[in-house]
């Protein structure tokens, strides 16, 4: 990712989702190098579990994306399978593309609510197909009535970039299970913030959660925010305060939530698309929203007046675009109260610590940037509901350490970084603690004959524990790990790149109750799927 390498990605537009197509059988003998075709994209993540009840399918959008014109249509809920009391709703995206194209960022909105944010894989000459599934049951209230639909996967098609992105999005509704309480955890209302930052909540809201689909956009340096350096350092991507980023939510100017953005690597990332043709990096095809529990502010927000709820990215250079933060507000209401009152009782925001130390290089040693950042926030409040006073405390602690090394001209560029995001929500004796750890370690080297090699390892781990009055009642772990190593000749036509590469992903999930155990490993070589093992 020296200047020559970074410039190769200057037009990349991002994208995200989660693939579940099985594709052809694993190859016995992989090819000597990448050719004009490869295995359809696939991830090791588990498919969405589905109930064994009557189901109904509705097509939400079907379009070919050649430019930045959004698809617009109308969604109508199914007449069968229940009237909004579905046990589960699953979104599926099926796509195909061939020729030459960058990865592209996309979204799907129903009634203004962002229900899905995704990206695309990069195609082969002969073409690829892929599919993505997402559980969207939490948007039951939005999906219960006819709503306008907007979908866009921004694309550029010309004589060079020929890939037209052809997609179909469907929703499958599963009827309520007999004797069950379908969708009981789903919010009663979902309000999109859209282009405004003004929020007026129903006056009987007793729980409030914001979800933010935060992504660094493609083509510019904020796509690689974790590699940026202060102005004093000689590197192609600058940010005055270095690579520390934090997504903040404020309510009427007061800090209400903090979170670490996930360091997504898109399918053209780290200057080497050969890493990601078959197995994308974690979350590259399913952009998960960041959630913030704003319930301590419910008493303030329930006064019937409009309030300012704003989302920002700390560390982003001023006057620089490159971040998208579409936001939904999820509301749970007290049906037995017209007005739920309450109060913010505690607010303690620590100082944001961010130290980026630059050590100059020499002809014999690399330049180096050491980053150490952290922040902590604790907020408490209560609401008086029809079932009594409910007190909530939300605490979040963030930390990031990284070491970035590069040589003059950036012919060698290396990063080792770890992010932690620890969140604890306590409500009347019940505590839910989630520890998230994201890791990235990689090196890109441009050597003799313009042979570019990228070695990279990515990690996405979350552990959640629930306790009630000190006794653990539930625990779950998800752990998604990717490794890749790919080499090709840069600055030549595709047919002269002589690319080789291996990739591997292992996704594990285990825990109490229905979570059980899931453990799947995928491996590729030169675009051929060489291993697909399910251990649980």
C-alpha positions in Angstrom: 0.0 0.0 0.0 2.7 2.4 -0.9 1.5 5.3 -3.2 1.6 3.2 -6.3 -0.4 0.4 -4.6 -2.9 2.7 -3.0 -3.6 4.5 -6.3 -4.7 1.2 -7.8 -7.6 1.2 -5.3 -8.5 4.9 -5.7 -11.8 4.1 -7.4 -12.9 1.2 -5.2 -16.4 1.5 -3.8 -17.1 -0.7 -0.9 -19.8 -3.2 -0.2 -21.0 -5.8 2.4 -23.1 -9.0 3.2 -22.9 -12.8 4.1 -22.7 -15.6 1.6 -24.2 -19.0 2.0 -24.0 -20.7 -1.4 -22.5 -24.1 -1.3 -21.1 -23.9 -4.9 -19.4 -26.8 -6.7 -17.6 -29.6 -4.9 -14.1 -29.0 -3.5 -11.4 -29.3 -6.1 -9.0 -32.4 -6.0 -6.2 -30.5 -7.7 -6.2 -26.7 -7.7 -4.9 -24.8 -10.7 -1.3 -23.6 -10.9 -2.6 -20.0 -10.9 -5.8 -18.0 -11.1 -7.6 -18.2 -14.4 -10.7 -16.6 -15.9 -13.0 -18.3 -13.4 -13.1 -19.4 -9.8 -15.4 -20.8 -7.2 -18.5 -18.8 -6.3 -18.0 -16.7 -3.1 -18.8 -18.5 0.1 -18.3 -17.9 3.8 -18.0 -20.2 6.8 -20.7 -18.4 8.7 -23.8 -20.4 9.6 -27.1 -20.0 7.7 -30.0 -18.3 9.4 -31.9 -20.9 11.4 -35.6 -21.1 10.3 -38.7 -22.5 12.1 -40.7 -25.4 10.6 -43.8 -23.4 10.0 -45.7 -22.2 7.0 -43.7 -19.7 5.0 -44.5 -17.0 2.4 -42.0 -15.3 0.1 -42.2 -11.7 -1.2 -39.9 -10.1 -3.8 -38.7 -6.8 -2.5 -36.5 -5.6 -5.3 -35.1 -6.9 -8.5 -32.6 -4.7 -10.4 -29.5 -4.4 -12.5 -27.1 -1.8 -11.2 -25.0 0.0 -13.8 -24.6 3.4 -12.2 -25.7 5.3 -9.1 -29.5 5.4 -9.9 -31.4 3.7 -7.0 -34.1 1.1 -7.6 -37.4 2.4 -6.2 -40.5 0.2 -5.7 -43.2 -0.7 -3.2 -43.2 -3.4 -0.7 -46.5 -5.1 0.3 -46.6 -7.7 3.2 -47.9 -11.2 2.4 -51.6 -11.9 2.9 -50.9 -15.3 4.4 -48.4 -16.5 7.2 -49.9 -14.1 9.7 -50.5 -10.4 10.0 -47.2 -9.1 11.4 -47.0 -11.8 14.1 -44.4 -13.8 12.2 -42.0 -16.0 14.2 -39.1 -15.0 11.9 -38.4 -13.0 8.8 -35.4 -13.7 6.6 -34.0 -11.5 3.9 -32.1 -13.1 1.0 -30.1 -11.4 -1.6 -29.1 -13.3 -4.8 -26.6 -11.7 -7.1 -24.6 -12.4 -10.2 -21.9 -10.4 -12.1 -19.3 -11.1 -14.8 -16.5 -9.4 -16.5 -14.4 -6.8 -14.6 -15.7 -4.7 -11.7 -14.7 -3.3 -8.3 -16.4 -4.2 -5.1 -19.4 -2.0 -4.5 -21.3 -0.8 -1.4 -25.1 -1.3 -1.3 -28.1 -0.8 0.9 -31.8 -1.8 1.1 -34.3 0.5 2.8 -38.0 -0.2 3.4 -40.1 2.8 4.6 -36.8 4.7 5.1 -35.5 2.1 7.5 -32.1 0.6 6.6 -32.7 -3.1 6.9 -29.6 -4.3 5.0 -26.1 -2.9 4.1 -23.9 -5.0 1.9 -21.1 -5.2 -0.6 -20.3 -7.2 -3.6 -17.6 -9.7 -4.5 -15.3 -8.9 -7.5 -16.3 -11.0 -10.5 -14.4 -13.4 -12.8 -14.4 -13.0 -16.6 -16.8 -16.0 -16.8 -19.0 -14.7 -14.0 -20.0 -15.6 -10.4 -23.2 -15.9 -8.4 -23.6 -15.4 -4.7 -26.3 -15.2 -2.1 -26.7 -13.5 1.3 -29.1 -14.2 4.2 -30.0 -12.0 7.1 -32.4 -12.3 10.0 -34.6 -9.2 9.8 -37.2 -10.2 12.4 -36.5 -7.1 14.4 -38.0 -5.0 11.6 -41.4 -6.7 12.0 -43.2 -3.4 12.7 -41.8 -1.8 9.5 -42.7 -4.9 7.5 -46.2 -5.1 8.7 -47.5 -2.4 6.3 -47.0 -1.4 2.7 -43.9 0.8 2.4 -41.8 2.4 -0.3 -38.5 0.5 -1.2 -35.2 2.0 -2.1 -32.2 -0.1 -3.0 -28.8 0.9 -4.4 -25.5 -0.8 -5.2 -23.6 2.1 -6.7 -21.7 1.0 -9.8 -19.7 2.3 -12.8 -19.9 0.5 -16.1 -17.7 1.5 -19.0 -15.3 0.0 -21.6 -12.9 -1.1 -18.8 -15.2 -2.0 -15.9 -17.9 -4.1 -17.6 -19.6 -5.9 -14.7 -23.3 -5.1 -14.4 -24.5 -6.2 -10.9 -27.8 -8.2 -11.2 -29.6 -8.8 -7.9 -32.9 -10.0 -6.5 -33.9 -9.3 -2.8 -36.6 -11.4 -1.2 -38.2 -11.7 2.2 -39.4 -15.0 3.6 -42.0 -14.8 6.4 -42.5 -17.7 8.8 -45.8 -18.1 10.5 -46.0 -18.0 14.3 -45.4 -21.3 16.0 -48.4 -22.8 17.8 -48.6 -21.6 21.4 -45.5 -19.4 21.0 -45.1 -15.6 21.4 -43.6 -14.7 18.0 -41.4 -11.7 17.7 -41.7 -10.8 21.4 -38.2 -9.4 21.5 -38.8 -7.2 18.4 -39.3 -3.5 18.9 -42.7 -1.9 18.7 -41.5 0.9 16.5 -38.5 1.5 14.3 -37.8 5.2 13.4 -35.1 6.0 10.8 -33.2 9.2 11.4 -32.6 9.7 7.7 -31.1 13.0 6.7 -32.4 14.7 9.8 -31.0 14.4 13.3 -34.3 15.2 15.0 -36.0 12.5 17.0 -39.5 12.6 18.6 -40.2 9.3 20.4 -43.6 8.0 21.5 -44.2 9.2 25.0 -44.6 5.7 26.4 -41.2 4.4 25.3 -39.6 2.2 28.0 -36.6 0.9 26.1 -34.7 2.8 23.3 -31.8 1.4 21.2 -30.0 3.1 18.3 -28.4 1.0 15.6 -25.8 2.6 13.3 -24.6 1.0 10.1 -21.2 2.7 10.2 -18.8 2.1 7.3 -15.7 3.8 6.0 -16.4 4.4 2.3 -14.4 3.2 -0.7 -11.9 4.9 -2.8 -10.4 7.3 -0.2 -8.1 7.0 2.8 -11.0 6.5 5.3 -11.5 3.1 3.7 -8.2 2.3 5.3 -8.6 4.4 8.4 -6.6 2.0 10.5 -3.5 2.8 8.4 -3.7 6.6 8.6 -0.8 8.6 10.1 -0.3 12.1 11.5 0.8 14.8 9.2 4.4 14.7 10.3 4.9 11.1 9.1 5.7 10.5 5.3 2.8 8.2 4.3 0.1 8.5 1.7 -2.9 8.5 4.0 -3.1 11.2 6.6 -5.2 12.0 9.6 -4.1 14.6 12.2 -4.8 12.3 15.2 -3.7 9.0 13.6 -5.8 5.9 13.1 -8.0 5.9 16.2 -11.7 6.0 15.3 -14.7 6.0 17.5 -18.4 6.2 16.5 -20.3 8.4 19.0 -23.9 9.1 19.6 -25.1 12.3 21.3 -28.5 13.3 22.7 -29.0 17.1 22.7 -25.2 17.5 22.6 -24.5 15.2 25.5 -22.5 12.0 24.9 -24.8 9.1 25.0 -22.9 6.2 23.4 -19.5 5.2 22.2 -18.3 2.3 20.1 -15.4 0.9 18.1 -16.2 0.6 14.3 -15.4 -2.8 12.9 -12.3 -2.7 10.7 -13.9 -4.2 7.6 -11.6 -5.3 4.7 -13.6 -5.2 1.5 -13.1 -7.6 -1.4 -10.5 -5.3 -3.1 -8.8 -4.5 0.1 -5.1 -4.4 1.0 -4.2 -3.9 -2.7 -4.9 -7.6 -3.4 -8.3 -8.8 -4.6 -6.9 -12.3 -5.1 -7.2 -12.8 -1.4 -11.0 -12.3 -1.4 -12.3 -13.8 -4.6 -13.8 -16.9 -2.9 -13.7 -16.2 0.8 -14.3 -12.6 1.9 -13.0 -11.1 5.1 -15.3 -11.1 8.2 -18.5 -9.0 7.8 -17.5 -8.0 4.2 -20.9 -9.2 3.0 -23.0 -8.5 6.1 -22.4 -5.2 7.7 -23.7 -5.5 11.2 -25.0 -2.3 12.8 -23.4 -1.0 16.0 -26.0 -0.9 18.8 -26.3 1.6 21.6 -28.7 1.2 24.5 -30.1 4.7 25.1 -32.7 3.6 27.7 -31.1 5.8 30.4 -32.2 8.8 28.3 -35.8 7.6 27.8 -37.2 9.9 30.5 -35.7 12.9 28.7 -36.8 11.8 25.2 -40.4 11.0 26.3 -41.3 14.6 26.9 -43.1 14.9 23.5 -40.6 17.4 22.2 -38.1 16.9 19.3 -34.6 16.1 20.4 -31.3 16.1 18.6 -29.7 12.7 18.2 -26.4 12.9 16.2 -23.9 10.4 15.1 -20.2 11.3 14.4 -16.9 9.5 13.9 -14.2 10.8 16.1 -10.7 10.8 14.5 -12.0 11.4 11.0 -10.1 14.3 9.4 -12.3 17.5 9.3 -13.9 18.3 6.0 -13.2 14.7 4.9 -16.0 12.5 3.7 -15.6 8.8 3.7 -18.0 7.6 6.4 -21.6 6.6 6.1 -23.7 6.3 9.3 -27.4 5.5 8.5 -29.2 5.2 11.8 -32.4 3.5 13.1 -34.0 4.1 16.5 -35.7 1.0 17.9 -38.4 1.6 20.5 -40.2 -0.7 22.9 -43.4 0.8 24.3 -45.4 0.3 27.5 -48.9 -0.5 26.1 -50.5 0.2 29.5 -49.1 3.8 29.9 -49.6 6.8 27.7 -46.6 8.5 29.2 -43.5 6.8 30.7 -41.6 9.2 32.8 -38.0 8.9 34.0 -34.7 10.6 34.7 -31.1 10.4 33.8 -29.4 9.8 37.1 -25.7 9.3 36.2 -23.3 10.3 33.5 -19.6 9.8 33.6 -17.5 10.2 30.5 -13.8 9.6 30.8 -11.1 11.5 28.8 -10.6 10.1 25.4 -6.9 9.0 25.4 -5.3 8.9 22.0 -1.5 8.8 21.7 0.1 8.3 18.2 3.9 8.2 18.4 5.9 8.4 15.2 9.4 7.1 15.0 11.2 8.1 11.7 12.8 5.4 9.6 16.2 5.3 7.9 17.7 3.5 4.9 18.1 0.5 7.1 14.9 0.7 9.2 11.2 1.2 8.7 9.1 4.1 9.7 6.9 3.3 12.7 3.7 4.6 14.2 2.6 3.3 17.6 -1.0 4.0 18.6 -2.6 3.6 22.0 -6.2 4.9 22.4 -9.0 4.3 24.9 -12.3 5.8 26.1 -14.9 4.9 28.7 -18.5 6.0 29.3 -21.1 5.1 31.9 -24.7 6.3 31.9 -27.6 5.5 34.3 -31.2 6.3 34.4 -34.7 5.0 35.2 -38.2 4.9 33.8 -41.4 4.5 35.8 -43.5 1.9 33.9 -46.8 0.1 34.4 -44.8 -2.8 35.9 -42.7 -0.6 38.2 -39.5 1.4 38.2 -36.8 0.1 35.9 -33.3 1.2 36.4 -30.7 0.8 33.6 -26.9 1.4 33.6 -24.9 1.2 30.4 -21.1 1.1 30.6 -18.8 0.9 27.6 -15.0 0.7 27.5 -13.0 1.0 24.2 -9.3 0.4 23.5 -7.0 0.2 20.5 -3.3 -0.6 20.2 -1.5 -0.8 16.9 1.9 -0.8 15.4 2.3 0.4 11.8 5.6 0.0 9.9 6.5 1.0 6.4 9.5 1.7 4.3 10.3 4.7 2.1 8.0 4.6 -0.9 5.7 2.2 1.0 7.1 -0.8 -0.9 6.7 -2.7 2.4 3.7 -1.8 4.6 2.7 -3.7 7.7 0.2 -3.4 10.5 -0.6 -5.2 13.7 -3.7 -3.9 15.5 -6.2 -5.0 18.2 -9.5 -3.3 19.1 -11.6 -4.1 22.2 -15.1 -2.9 22.8 -16.6 -4.0 26.2 -20.2 -3.2 26.9 -22.2 -3.9 30.1 -25.9 -3.3 30.4 -27.5 -3.8 33.8 -31.3 -3.6 34.2 -32.8 -4.4 37.6 -30.4 -7.1 38.6 -29.9 -8.6 35.1 -26.6 -7.9 33.5 -25.6 -8.5 29.9 -21.9 -8.2 29.2 -20.5 -8.3 25.7 -16.7 -8.4 25.1 -15.8 -7.7 21.4 -12.2 -8.2 20.1 -11.2 -7.3 16.6 -7.7 -8.1 15.2 -5.8 -7.3 12.1 -2.3 -8.3 11.1 -0.9 -8.0 7.7 2.0 -7.1 5.4 2.0 -6.0 1.8 5.3 -6.0 -0.1 6.1 -4.9 -3.7 9.2 -6.8 -4.7 11.3 -7.6 -7.8 9.5 -7.6 -11.1 6.6 -5.7 -9.5 5.5 -8.9 -7.7 3.0 -7.8 -5.0 2.5 -10.1 -2.0 -0.1 -9.6 0.8 -0.2 -11.8 3.9 -3.1 -11.0 6.3 -4.9 -12.4 9.3 -8.2 -11.0 10.6 -10.3 -11.8 13.7 -13.8 -11.0 14.8 -14.7 -12.4 18.3 -17.5 -11.7 20.7 -18.3 -13.2 24.0 -21.6 -12.5 25.7 -22.5 -13.5 29.3 -25.8 -12.9 31.0 -26.1 -12.9 34.8 -29.1 -12.5 37.1 -28.3 -11.2 40.6 -24.7 -12.5 40.2 -25.6 -15.9 38.8 -24.8 -16.7 35.2 -27.8 -17.7 33.2 -26.4 -17.7 29.6 -23.1 -17.5 27.7 -22.3 -17.5 24.0 -19.2 -17.0 21.8 -18.7 -16.3 18.2 -15.2 -16.4 16.7 -14.6 -15.7 13.0 -10.9 -15.9 11.8 -9.5 -15.4 8.3 -6.0 -15.9 6.9 -4.8 -15.2 3.4 -1.6 -15.0 1.3 -1.7 -13.9 -2.3 0.9 -12.8 -4.9 0.5 -11.3 -8.4 2.4 -9.0 -10.8 1.1 -5.5 -10.5 0.7 -2.8 -13.2 0.1 -5.3 -16.0 -3.0 -6.6 -17.8 -5.1 -9.2 -15.9 -3.9 -12.1 -18.2 -0.2 -11.3 -17.3 -0.6 -11.2 -13.5 0.2 -14.9 -12.9 -1.6 -14.7 -9.5 -1.4 -17.4 -6.8 -3.0 -17.3 -3.4 -4.4 -19.3 -0.5 -7.2 -18.3 1.9 -8.8 -19.9 4.9 -11.7 -19.1 7.2 -12.8 -20.8 10.4 -16.1 -19.7 12.0 -17.0 -21.0 15.5 -20.1 -20.4 17.6 -21.0 -22.1 20.8 -22.9 -21.5 24.0 -25.8 -22.4 26.3 -29.3 -23.6 25.3 -30.3 -23.5 21.6 -27.0 -22.0 20.5 -25.2 -25.3 20.8 -22.1 -25.7 18.7 -21.1 -24.7 15.1 -17.6 -25.0 13.7 -16.9 -24.7 10.0 -13.6 -24.3 8.1 -13.1 -23.4 4.4 -9.9 -23.3 2.5 -9.0 -22.2 -1.1 -6.0 -22.3 -3.4 -5.9 -20.3 -6.7 -9.6 -19.7 -6.5 -10.5 -23.4 -6.0 -12.3 -24.5 -2.8 -10.0 -27.2 -1.4 -11.6 -27.8 2.0 -15.0 -27.5 3.5 -15.2 -29.1 7.0 -18.0 -29.0 9.5 -16.9 -30.2 12.9 -20.1 -29.8 15.1 
